[in-house]
Each structure stands twice: as structure tokens, then as C-alpha cells.
Amino acid sequence: MKHTLALLICAVIMILTSAAESGTALEQKTQSFTIALKGSVAAVTPLFGPVREAEWAPGWAPRFIHPAEGGQREGVMFTTTTSDGKERLWLLTAYDVKEGRVEYVWIAPGFTANEIKIRVLPDDGGHCQATITYRHSALAPEGNAEVAKLDANWAAQQRVHWETAISEALSKEGAHD
């Protein structure tokens, strides 16, 4: 795990160094949104893992590298392909159901480096809220346009999609009251 993460970090540094040498300013942006879900932290948190996300995210089809059979634990590495054919390399950097914490780093080589941090906390009504925070960093000038999309309008659309889709998945498994 540490060796894989070190290689990933070295690759990003090499890409950033070559971009910096070109004199092009590379953008970085962070955006968050919070969703309310009718389920416990223990029921909701696994839906953010790489295996269970397929229950609510249309088209989610990770191809697992480590371990090859997949899993929901820190250190899992996999790839996905976007609708426009870009491959993404993902690393699950934190997975703690008890604490309601799921975090990823994913790289679109030569394009962007990204973080997703998900924090699920109980609310006062016996259910929970999840705050999802994205950070996108351009690795090349072409990545700046992708970073620019991470605005309040994007976050509002994502909030509605995630809340609706995850709520539907929870209702199918009988996780909410």
C-alpha cells in the first residue's frame, strides 16, 4: 500500500513539475455539498465504498487492481473509464464505517488529480447527513476546464443526484424508517 501510494505521488510530482516548467498556471478548486439520508451511519457509509456504490450510481463499474476481487477497505486500487473514454486510477485512502469516513484519491493521467472526502455523521432525528468534499487539481492546461466545472451549480446538481439515488438504494434495502 505504502509503495503504491509513493509511486502515485511520484507520478503526480513529475507531471506537476513538467507543467510548472511550461509556465502554464494550473488550477485547483474545492467544492462541498451535504445530503440528508434516512439511515444510520453504519447503513449509509458502505454505500460510498467502491463495491456498493454500484447500487446507486448508474454506470459505476470499477475494475479492481488490488485486490483483484475488489473490496471495501483502505488501500483498494481500481480504475474506471469516463463516458468520454478517459481512464481514472483510484485509491481508497480511508474507509472507516464506524467513524463514517470514506476518502479517495483519483488521477486522470495528464489531466487532473482529485480527492473525494466523505464524512457521514448522525443527525438529531436518528438518521444521518453526509458531507462530500471534492478537490480537483489540474495536471495539465487541459485539466483547467475540468477544474472550473467544480462550482456551486455543479455542487447543487450533485447534491440532488446523490441524495435521490442513495435514498432510493436505502429504501430498497429497508435501511430507513
Backbone as a chain_set.jsonl record, in Angstrom:
{"seq": "MKHTLALLICAVIMILTSAAESGTALEQKTQSFTIALKGSVAAVTPLFGPVREAEWAPGWAPRFIHPAEGGQREGVMFTTTTSDGKERLWLLTAYDVKEGRVEYVWIAPGFTANEIKIRVLPDDGGHCQATITYRHSALAPEGNAEVAKLDANWAAQQRVHWETAISEALSKEGAHD", "coords": {"N": [[0.826, -1.188, 0.0], [1.837, 1.32, 0.932], [3.987, 1.536, -0.841], [2.666, 1.627, -3.318], [1.192, 3.998, -3.017], [3.323, 5.791, -2.778], [4.452, 5.6, -5.341], [2.347, 6.643, -6.835], [2.255, 9.266, -5.853], [4.808, 10.15, -6.667], [4.471, 10.06, -9.46], [2.541, 12.071, -9.82], [3.98, 14.299, -8.918], [6.01, 14.415, -10.873], [4.469, 15.026, -13.126], [3.37, 17.505, -12.362], [5.7, 18.999, -12.094], [6.646, 19.099, -14.754], [4.555, 20.538, -15.904], [4.761, 22.95, -14.509], [7.205, 23.836, -15.457], [6.496, 24.516, -18.014], [5.314, 26.931, -17.729], [2.606, 27.393, -17.587], [-0.276, 28.275, -15.81], [-1.795, 26.242, -13.435], [-4.935, 25.143, -12.34], [-6.746, 24.791, -9.217], [-9.437, 23.631, -7.279], [-11.901, 23.517, -4.694], [-14.905, 21.993, -3.591], [-17.939, 21.502, -1.808], [-20.793, 19.586, -0.689], [-23.779, 18.779, 1.137], [-25.772, 16.042, 2.086], [-28.927, 14.731, 3.168], [-29.858, 11.751, 4.711], [-31.937, 8.909, 5.204], [-31.067, 6.815, 7.185], [-28.85, 4.881, 9.235], [-25.487, 5.753, 10.282], [-23.895, 3.493, 10.037], [-25.338, 2.017, 8.14], [-25.369, 3.681, 5.91], [-22.704, 4.538, 5.242], [-21.215, 2.341, 3.945], [-22.292, 2.466, 1.353], [-20.833, 4.336, 0.018], [-18.493, 3.142, -0.604], [-16.243, 1.46, -2.945], [-17.357, -0.919, -4.006], [-20.1, -1.073, -3.231], [-21.106, 1.309, -4.235], [-22.109, 0.911, -6.761], [-24.737, 0.245, -6.382], [-26.222, 2.55, -6.425], [-25.182, 4.376, -8.226], [-25.449, 5.027, -11.496], [-23.87, 3.287, -14.131], [-21.504, 2.914, -12.748], [-18.646, 1.098, -12.644], [-16.173, -0.259, -11.449], [-12.864, -1.514, -12.13], [-11.029, -3.7, -10.538], [-7.752, -3.593, -9.18], [-6.017, -4.023, -6.96], [-7.224, -5.402, -4.081], [-7.569, -7.954, -6.562], [-10.114, -9.086, -6.591], [-11.646, -7.104, -5.598], [-13.025, -4.894, -3.06], [-13.963, -3.379, 0.076], [-12.183, -1.553, 1.641], [-9.479, 0.246, 3.139], [-6.831, 1.086, 0.943], [-7.596, -0.239, -1.339], [-7.322, -0.449, -4.835], [-8.284, 0.697, -8.032], [-9.573, 1.036, -11.406], [-11.531, 3.25, -13.459], [-13.558, 4.148, -16.285], [-14.379, 7.072, -17.976], [-17.337, 8.524, -19.519], [-16.406, 9.757, -21.786], [-14.208, 8.284, -22.431], [-11.853, 8.599, -20.904], [-9.42, 7.27, -18.772], [-9.39, 6.602, -15.3], [-7.477, 6.366, -12.364], [-7.929, 5.023, -9.244], [-7.566, 5.261, -5.689], [-8.472, 4.023, -2.645], [-8.234, 5.746, 0.127], [-9.056, 6.039, 2.748], [-11.253, 4.225, 4.806], [-13.68, 3.833, 6.955], [-16.2, 2.568, 8.53], [-17.392, 2.73, 11.071], [-16.631, 5.274, 11.955], [-17.737, 6.726, 9.925], [-16.389, 7.522, 7.558], [-15.039, 7.969, 4.377], [-12.61, 8.085, 1.924], [-11.041, 9.069, -1.084], [-8.405, 9.144, -3.525], [-8.022, 10.103, -6.808], [-6.73, 9.822, -10.097], [-6.657, 11.269, -13.254], [-4.71, 10.56, -15.679], [-2.333, 12.91, -16.847], [-4.192, 14.896, -16.859], [-6.086, 15.541, -14.533], [-5.712, 15.571, -10.918], [-7.338, 14.294, -8.094], [-9.342, 14.568, -5.12], [-11.686, 12.987, -3.018], [-13.604, 13.382, -0.252], [-15.597, 11.942, 2.13], [-17.835, 12.347, 4.696], [-19.817, 10.968, 7.062], [-22.284, 11.637, 9.34], [-24.271, 11.253, 12.326], [-27.593, 12.621, 12.559], [-29.892, 14.765, 14.395], [-32.302, 13.453, 14.281], [-32.097, 10.684, 14.297], [-31.188, 9.728, 11.922], [-28.904, 10.398, 9.274], [-26.372, 12.658, 8.001], [-24.444, 13.336, 5.143], [-21.447, 14.744, 4.205], [-19.874, 15.696, 1.333], [-16.825, 16.285, -0.097], [-15.05, 17.598, -2.708], [-11.893, 17.936, -4.278], [-10.333, 19.219, -6.985], [-7.51, 19.184, -9.041], [-5.695, 20.57, -11.606], [-3.517, 18.884, -13.828], [-2.411, 19.442, -16.157], [-2.638, 22.003, -18.676], [-5.009, 21.405, -20.081], [-6.583, 20.268, -18.15], [-7.543, 22.356, -16.651], [-10.087, 23.27, -17.486], [-11.775, 21.241, -16.591], [-11.451, 21.489, -13.831], [-12.569, 24.015, -13.479], [-15.279, 23.485, -13.729], [-16.144, 22.73, -11.254], [-18.15, 24.128, -9.455], [-20.652, 26.11, -7.637], [-23.109, 25.55, -8.898], [-22.61, 23.035, -10.068], [-22.192, 21.588, -7.68], [-24.755, 21.762, -6.533], [-26.276, 20.279, -8.361], [-25.044, 17.764, -8.095], [-25.594, 17.253, -5.404], [-28.404, 16.872, -5.394], [-28.587, 14.634, -7.125], [-26.984, 12.643, -5.745], [-28.293, 12.498, -3.218], [-30.913, 11.712, -3.919], [-30.468, 9.274, -5.35], [-29.029, 7.675, -3.481], [-30.841, 7.593, -1.368], [-32.893, 6.143, -2.566], [-31.587, 3.673, -2.912], [-31.198, 2.993, -0.225], [-33.86, 2.699, 0.573], [-34.574, 0.422, -0.831], [-33.106, -1.533, 0.45], [-34.297, -1.502, 2.848], [-33.352, 0.158, 4.861], [-34.199, 2.483, 6.011], [-36.526, 4.233, 8.15]], "CA": [[0.0, 0.0, 0.0], [2.696, 2.497, 1.009], [4.77, 1.574, -2.072], [1.753, 2.059, -4.377], [0.914, 5.415, -2.792], [4.545, 6.528, -3.09], [4.548, 5.671, -6.806], [1.303, 7.561, -7.283], [2.704, 10.621, -5.513], [5.934, 10.475, -7.561], [3.93, 10.335, -10.796], [1.902, 13.388, -9.78], [5.042, 15.312, -8.812], [6.65, 14.524, -12.188], [3.536, 15.726, -14.016], [3.288, 18.9, -11.937], [6.977, 19.642, -12.402], [6.707, 19.388, -16.192], [3.589, 21.61, -16.176], [5.314, 24.193, -13.972], [8.27, 24.257, -16.352], [5.918, 25.088, -19.233], [4.867, 28.283, -17.428], [1.151, 27.455, -17.594], [-0.901, 28.22, -14.484], [-2.716, 25.125, -13.275], [-5.981, 25.499, -11.385], [-7.208, 23.862, -8.194], [-10.675, 24.122, -6.686], [-12.57, 22.632, -3.745], [-16.353, 22.226, -3.515], [-18.611, 20.549, -0.928], [-22.242, 19.607, -0.541], [-24.245, 17.903, 2.204], [-27.032, 15.375, 1.793], [-29.62, 14.124, 4.304], [-30.215, 10.378, 4.372], [-32.727, 8.206, 6.208], [-30.396, 5.584, 7.543], [-27.797, 5.065, 10.228], [-24.128, 5.905, 9.753], [-23.432, 2.15, 9.672], [-26.029, 1.57, 6.923], [-25.102, 4.598, 4.807], [-21.289, 4.652, 4.881], [-20.757, 1.374, 2.932], [-22.749, 2.833, 0.008], [-19.811, 5.197, -0.586], [-17.339, 2.307, -0.941], [-16.156, 1.178, -4.38], [-18.207, -2.04, -4.409], [-21.517, -0.772, -3.004], [-21.545, 2.478, -4.998], [-22.853, 0.429, -7.933], [-26.149, 0.136, -6.016], [-26.924, 3.822, -6.614], [-24.527, 5.214, -9.242], [-25.56, 4.416, -12.829], [-22.636, 3.194, -14.905], [-20.323, 2.702, -11.906], [-18.12, -0.232, -12.935], [-14.73, -0.282, -11.201], [-12.059, -2.683, -12.463], [-10.134, -3.751, -9.39], [-6.35, -3.955, -9.374], [-5.571, -4.567, -5.66], [-7.112, -6.788, -4.524], [-8.223, -8.199, -7.857], [-11.533, -9.402, -6.387], [-12.327, -5.912, -5.098], [-13.22, -4.839, -1.618], [-14.337, -2.118, 0.713], [-11.201, -1.333, 2.707], [-8.392, 1.155, 2.804], [-5.789, 0.51, 0.106], [-8.129, -0.808, -2.572], [-6.98, 0.33, -6.021], [-9.079, 0.281, -9.181], [-9.713, 2.021, -12.476], [-12.83, 3.439, -14.096], [-13.456, 4.874, -17.547], [-15.443, 8.067, -18.099], [-18.151, 8.399, -20.73], [-15.626, 10.223, -22.938], [-13.079, 7.397, -22.649], [-10.674, 8.863, -20.074], [-9.241, 6.316, -17.683], [-9.076, 7.155, -13.983], [-6.878, 5.44, -11.404], [-8.466, 5.346, -7.928], [-7.024, 4.649, -4.49], [-9.305, 4.253, -1.468], [-7.232, 6.119, 1.123], [-9.635, 5.873, 4.092], [-12.554, 3.561, 4.823], [-13.976, 3.541, 8.35], [-17.656, 2.595, 8.658], [-17.735, 3.173, 12.429], [-16.434, 6.729, 12.006], [-18.448, 7.351, 8.811], [-15.386, 8.236, 6.752], [-14.569, 7.336, 3.153], [-11.808, 9.051, 1.175], [-10.381, 8.577, -2.292], [-7.597, 9.963, -4.431], [-8.059, 9.533, -8.159], [-5.915, 10.522, -11.09], [-6.898, 11.138, -14.692], [-3.33, 10.854, -16.096], [-2.106, 14.027, -17.752], [-5.388, 15.741, -16.893], [-6.367, 16.048, -13.192], [-5.57, 14.766, -9.7], [-8.566, 14.631, -7.386], [-9.648, 13.968, -3.825], [-13.072, 12.991, -2.576], [-13.689, 13.058, 1.169], [-16.986, 11.777, 2.528], [-17.977, 12.246, 6.156], [-21.202, 10.655, 7.41], [-22.498, 11.88, 10.769], [-25.673, 11.141, 12.719], [-28.295, 13.884, 12.798], [-30.705, 14.747, 15.615], [-33.514, 12.665, 14.095], [-31.827, 9.255, 14.206], [-30.711, 9.402, 10.582], [-27.551, 10.939, 9.137], [-26.027, 13.58, 6.927], [-23.125, 13.069, 4.56], [-20.813, 15.87, 3.525], [-18.966, 15.219, 0.298], [-15.926, 17.366, -0.494], [-14.192, 17.308, -3.859], [-10.819, 18.861, -4.642], [-9.783, 18.893, -8.305], [-6.275, 19.897, -9.355], [-5.258, 20.333, -12.985], [-2.149, 18.406, -14.012], [-2.007, 19.996, -17.446], [-3.564, 23.085, -19.026], [-6.296, 20.846, -20.496], [-7.337, 19.95, -16.942], [-8.122, 23.561, -16.054], [-11.518, 23.35, -17.807], [-12.461, 20.303, -15.695], [-11.423, 22.1, -12.504], [-13.508, 25.15, -13.497], [-16.663, 22.98, -13.611], [-16.421, 22.466, -9.845], [-18.707, 25.361, -8.905], [-21.86, 25.939, -6.826], [-24.13, 24.906, -9.718], [-22.224, 21.629, -10.127], [-22.439, 21.004, -6.361], [-26.203, 21.642, -6.348], [-26.717, 19.141, -9.181], [-24.53, 16.543, -7.472], [-26.328, 17.05, -4.155], [-29.706, 16.291, -5.728], [-28.367, 13.282, -7.658], [-26.515, 11.73, -4.703], [-29.317, 12.316, -2.19], [-32.01, 10.937, -4.504], [-30.028, 7.92, -5.693], [-28.678, 6.92, -2.273], [-32.093, 7.375, -0.638], [-33.583, 5.036, -3.245], [-30.87, 2.436, -2.579], [-31.501, 2.695, 1.173], [-35.236, 2.217, 0.691], [-34.597, -0.943, -1.367], [-32.567, -2.481, 1.435], [-35.073, -1.365, 4.092], [-32.487, 0.755, 5.887], [-34.747, 3.653, 6.691], [-37.783, 4.043, 8.893]], "C": [[0.871, 1.253, 0.0], [3.512, 2.661, -0.267], [3.906, 2.104, -3.223], [1.46, 3.547, -4.246], [2.135, 6.256, -3.126], [4.724, 6.665, -4.598], [3.537, 6.66, -7.375], [1.721, 9.007, -7.03], [3.859, 11.041, -6.416], [5.442, 10.818, -8.962], [3.288, 11.716, -10.851], [2.959, 14.484, -9.727], [5.728, 15.502, -10.16], [5.758, 15.302, -13.162], [3.467, 17.203, -13.657], [4.568, 19.66, -12.25], [7.06, 19.997, -13.881], [5.72, 20.495, -16.563], [4.127, 22.948, -15.689], [6.411, 24.732, -14.878], [7.723, 24.882, -17.63], [5.412, 26.509, -19.005], [3.351, 28.438, -17.404], [0.621, 27.358, -16.167], [-1.905, 27.074, -14.454], [-3.67, 25.437, -12.126], [-6.24, 24.389, -10.383], [-8.444, 24.471, -7.547], [-11.257, 23.056, -5.777], [-14.039, 23.007, -3.678], [-16.97, 21.132, -2.647], [-20.119, 20.662, -1.054], [-22.612, 18.588, 0.532], [-25.6, 17.34, 1.827], [-27.6, 14.772, 3.083], [-30.112, 12.747, 3.878], [-30.931, 9.698, 5.535], [-32.141, 6.822, 6.446], [-29.336, 5.9, 8.578], [-26.45, 5.269, 9.536], [-23.62, 4.549, 9.266], [-24.093, 1.624, 8.399], [-25.635, 2.393, 5.708], [-23.651, 4.548, 4.339], [-20.84, 3.619, 3.842], [-21.208, 1.708, 1.509], [-21.772, 3.764, -0.708], [-18.545, 4.417, -0.948], [-17.372, 1.904, -2.407], [-17.027, 0.026, -4.866], [-19.674, -1.628, -4.344], [-22.002, 0.47, -3.75], [-22.358, 2.081, -6.227], [-24.35, 0.298, -7.655], [-26.924, 1.426, -6.278], [-26.345, 4.692, -7.73], [-24.594, 4.53, -10.606], [-24.211, 4.413, -13.555], [-21.381, 2.974, -14.077], [-19.844, 1.268, -12.092], [-16.603, -0.264, -12.723], [-14.1, -1.607, -11.632], [-10.935, -2.733, -11.421], [-8.75, -4.259, -9.763], [-5.833, -4.654, -8.115], [-6.674, -4.394, -4.648], [-7.942, -7.0, -5.785], [-9.712, -8.494, -7.716], [-12.322, -8.209, -5.852], [-12.464, -5.944, -3.59], [-13.566, -3.438, -1.166], [-13.398, -1.931, 1.905], [-10.13, -0.388, 2.193], [-7.342, 0.422, 1.984], [-6.284, -0.107, -1.181], [-7.792, 0.129, -3.733], [-7.755, -0.224, -7.206], [-9.07, 1.374, -10.237], [-11.181, 2.107, -12.879], [-12.567, 4.167, -15.409], [-14.649, 5.818, -17.643], [-16.209, 7.844, -19.403], [-17.403, 8.885, -21.973], [-14.311, 9.44, -23.108], [-11.825, 7.658, -21.837], [-10.608, 7.837, -18.942], [-8.85, 7.058, -16.415], [-8.515, 6.035, -13.113], [-7.292, 5.907, -10.011], [-7.713, 4.6, -6.835], [-7.936, 5.028, -3.333], [-8.356, 4.489, -0.298], [-7.739, 6.034, 2.56], [-10.996, 5.214, 3.949], [-12.814, 3.109, 6.251], [-15.479, 3.688, 8.558], [-18.065, 3.143, 10.021], [-17.643, 4.694, 12.55], [-17.153, 7.462, 10.878], [-17.522, 8.118, 7.882], [-14.937, 7.377, 5.583], [-13.817, 8.403, 2.367], [-11.101, 8.356, 0.019], [-9.416, 9.625, -2.831], [-7.75, 9.304, -5.785], [-7.356, 10.458, -9.127], [-6.47, 10.23, -12.477], [-5.551, 11.536, -15.31], [-3.233, 11.974, -17.137], [-3.235, 15.04, -17.786], [-5.666, 16.361, -15.522], [-5.974, 15.041, -12.118], [-6.694, 15.237, -8.788], [-8.656, 13.918, -6.046], [-11.156, 14.022, -3.634], [-13.046, 12.548, -1.115], [-15.16, 13.049, 1.553], [-17.018, 11.567, 4.034], [-19.456, 12.078, 6.464], [-21.343, 10.792, 8.924], [-23.973, 11.723, 11.108], [-26.296, 12.527, 12.855], [-29.155, 13.732, 14.05], [-31.92, 13.84, 15.508], [-33.278, 11.173, 13.965], [-31.379, 8.802, 12.825], [-29.294, 9.963, 10.451], [-27.48, 11.97, 8.01], [-24.637, 13.212, 6.443], [-22.643, 14.335, 3.874], [-19.756, 15.311, 2.596], [-18.135, 16.409, -0.165], [-15.018, 16.869, -1.612], [-13.096, 18.365, -3.934], [-10.271, 18.373, -5.972], [-8.566, 19.776, -8.544], [-5.866, 19.559, -10.786], [-3.811, 19.863, -12.98], [-1.554, 18.927, -15.308], [-3.008, 21.099, -17.782], [-4.955, 22.577, -19.44], [-7.177, 20.501, -19.297], [-7.993, 21.146, -16.295], [-9.624, 23.672, -16.314], [-12.32, 22.414, -16.9], [-12.531, 20.868, -14.277], [-12.457, 23.231, -12.423], [-14.962, 24.711, -13.34], [-17.095, 22.797, -12.154], [-16.899, 23.753, -9.17], [-19.986, 25.062, -8.126], [-22.976, 25.251, -7.615], [-23.855, 23.405, -9.835], [-22.552, 20.945, -8.805], [-23.932, 20.815, -6.115], [-26.751, 20.453, -7.144], [-26.275, 17.813, -8.561], [-25.301, 16.221, -6.194], [-27.659, 16.367, -4.422], [-29.54, 14.85, -6.216], [-28.002, 12.306, -6.547], [-27.62, 11.456, -3.684], [-30.465, 11.445, -2.702], [-31.603, 9.484, -4.729], [-29.707, 7.09, -4.451], [-29.923, 6.647, -1.439], [-32.877, 6.221, -1.244], [-32.9, 3.702, -2.909], [-31.154, 2.026, -1.136], [-32.917, 2.137, 1.324], [-35.362, 0.781, 0.165], [-34.079, -1.96, -0.367], [-33.273, -2.363, 2.777], [-34.299, -0.722, 5.219], [-33.106, 1.986, 6.543], [-36.137, 3.385, 7.216], [-39.011, 4.101, 8.025]], "O": [[0.678, 2.147, -0.825], [3.716, 3.781, -0.734], [4.361, 2.932, -4.011], [1.475, 4.277, -5.238], [1.996, 7.335, -3.704], [5.107, 7.73, -5.082], [3.848, 7.421, -8.291], [1.557, 9.867, -7.895], [3.886, 12.178, -6.885], [5.938, 11.758, -9.584], [3.471, 12.448, -11.824], [2.839, 15.492, -10.423], [6.002, 16.636, -10.554], [6.243, 16.135, -13.927], [3.5, 18.06, -14.539], [4.524, 20.83, -12.629], [7.503, 21.093, -14.224], [6.01, 21.307, -17.441], [3.974, 23.965, -16.365], [6.536, 25.945, -15.051], [8.403, 25.688, -18.264], [5.113, 27.221, -19.963], [2.864, 29.553, -17.213], [1.016, 26.474, -15.407], [-2.755, 26.953, -15.336], [-3.259, 25.931, -11.076], [-5.994, 23.213, -10.651], [-8.495, 25.675, -7.296], [-11.134, 21.859, -6.036], [-14.389, 24.187, -3.704], [-16.574, 19.969, -2.735], [-20.651, 21.692, -1.468], [-21.857, 17.654, 0.802], [-26.466, 18.051, 1.318], [-26.853, 14.359, 3.97], [-30.711, 12.595, 2.813], [-30.575, 9.888, 6.698], [-32.656, 5.809, 5.971], [-28.971, 7.059, 8.771], [-26.303, 4.987, 8.346], [-22.99, 4.461, 8.212], [-23.475, 0.863, 7.655], [-25.571, 1.868, 4.597], [-23.403, 4.519, 3.134], [-20.126, 3.996, 2.913], [-20.569, 1.275, 0.551], [-21.879, 3.955, -1.919], [-17.623, 4.979, -1.54], [-18.419, 1.995, -3.048], [-17.402, 0.001, -6.038], [-20.411, -1.818, -5.311], [-23.21, 0.661, -3.883], [-23.209, 2.847, -6.68], [-25.148, 0.246, -8.59], [-28.153, 1.402, -6.347], [-26.982, 5.665, -8.133], [-23.876, 3.56, -10.848], [-23.507, 5.422, -13.582], [-20.292, 2.857, -14.639], [-20.553, 0.325, -11.739], [-15.837, -0.292, -13.686], [-14.71, -2.67, -11.518], [-10.018, -1.912, -11.434], [-8.59, -5.203, -10.536], [-5.275, -5.749, -8.194], [-7.037, -3.249, -4.378], [-8.913, -6.282, -6.024], [-10.492, -8.188, -8.618], [-13.537, -8.299, -5.674], [-12.065, -6.907, -2.933], [-13.473, -2.465, -1.914], [-13.799, -2.136, 3.051], [-9.91, -0.246, 0.99], [-6.998, -0.722, 2.283], [-5.478, -0.468, -2.038], [-7.956, 1.344, -3.629], [-7.877, -1.437, -7.376], [-8.616, 2.492, -9.992], [-11.96, 1.177, -12.673], [-11.492, 4.729, -15.618], [-15.79, 5.414, -17.419], [-15.784, 7.08, -20.27], [-17.724, 8.474, -23.088], [-13.415, 9.873, -23.833], [-10.812, 6.995, -22.06], [-11.595, 7.574, -18.256], [-8.081, 8.018, -16.452], [-9.013, 4.909, -13.124], [-7.038, 7.052, -9.636], [-7.279, 3.464, -7.022], [-8.152, 6.21, -3.068], [-7.745, 3.55, 0.212], [-6.939, 5.964, 3.493], [-11.793, 5.588, 3.089], [-12.241, 2.12, 6.709], [-15.977, 4.798, 8.741], [-18.997, 3.944, 10.107], [-18.493, 5.322, 13.182], [-17.181, 8.693, 10.867], [-17.834, 9.234, 7.467], [-14.515, 6.233, 5.751], [-14.33, 9.504, 2.165], [-10.634, 7.223, 0.133], [-9.59, 10.826, -2.621], [-7.625, 8.085, -5.904], [-7.382, 11.682, -9.0], [-6.72, 9.076, -12.825], [-5.274, 12.727, -15.452], [-3.937, 11.984, -18.147], [-3.248, 15.937, -18.629], [-5.503, 17.569, -15.351], [-5.911, 13.835, -12.361], [-6.977, 16.432, -8.711], [-8.124, 12.823, -5.863], [-11.814, 14.98, -4.038], [-12.534, 11.478, -0.786], [-15.879, 14.024, 1.331], [-16.314, 10.712, 4.571], [-20.259, 12.959, 6.155], [-20.621, 10.152, 9.689], [-24.836, 12.021, 10.282], [-25.618, 13.488, 13.219], [-29.141, 12.681, 14.691], [-32.516, 13.486, 16.526], [-34.187, 10.451, 13.554], [-31.211, 7.605, 12.592], [-28.557, 9.995, 11.437], [-28.394, 12.118, 7.2], [-23.769, 12.828, 7.227], [-23.354, 14.922, 3.059], [-18.869, 14.561, 3.004], [-18.686, 17.429, -0.58], [-14.319, 15.865, -1.477], [-13.343, 19.545, -3.685], [-9.798, 17.241, -6.075], [-8.598, 20.977, -8.276], [-5.71, 18.387, -11.13], [-2.982, 20.375, -12.227], [-0.344, 18.859, -15.524], [-4.108, 21.125, -17.23], [-5.96, 23.239, -19.181], [-8.4, 20.449, -19.427], [-8.9, 20.99, -15.479], [-10.362, 24.127, -15.44], [-13.427, 22.757, -16.485], [-13.554, 20.74, -13.604], [-13.139, 23.379, -11.409], [-15.791, 25.487, -12.865], [-18.289, 22.718, -11.865], [-16.16, 24.385, -8.416], [-20.363, 23.901, -7.969], [-23.716, 24.446, -7.05], [-24.775, 22.595, -9.713], [-23.122, 19.854, -8.795], [-24.334, 19.802, -5.541], [-27.595, 19.709, -6.646], [-27.048, 16.856, -8.512], [-25.623, 15.063, -5.931], [-28.006, 15.394, -3.752], [-30.261, 13.954, -5.777], [-28.632, 11.257, -6.412], [-27.856, 10.303, -3.324], [-30.93, 10.547, -2.0], [-32.326, 8.569, -4.335], [-30.079, 5.919, -4.381], [-30.046, 5.568, -0.859], [-33.458, 5.412, -0.521], [-33.582, 2.71, -2.65], [-31.331, 0.841, -0.854], [-33.146, 1.215, 2.107], [-36.177, 0.01, 0.671], [-34.541, -3.101, -0.328], [-32.903, -3.039, 3.737], [-34.543, -1.007, 6.392], [-32.578, 2.479, 7.54], [-36.824, 2.454, 6.795], [-40.127, 3.957, 8.523]]}, "num_chains": 1, "name": "protein.A"}
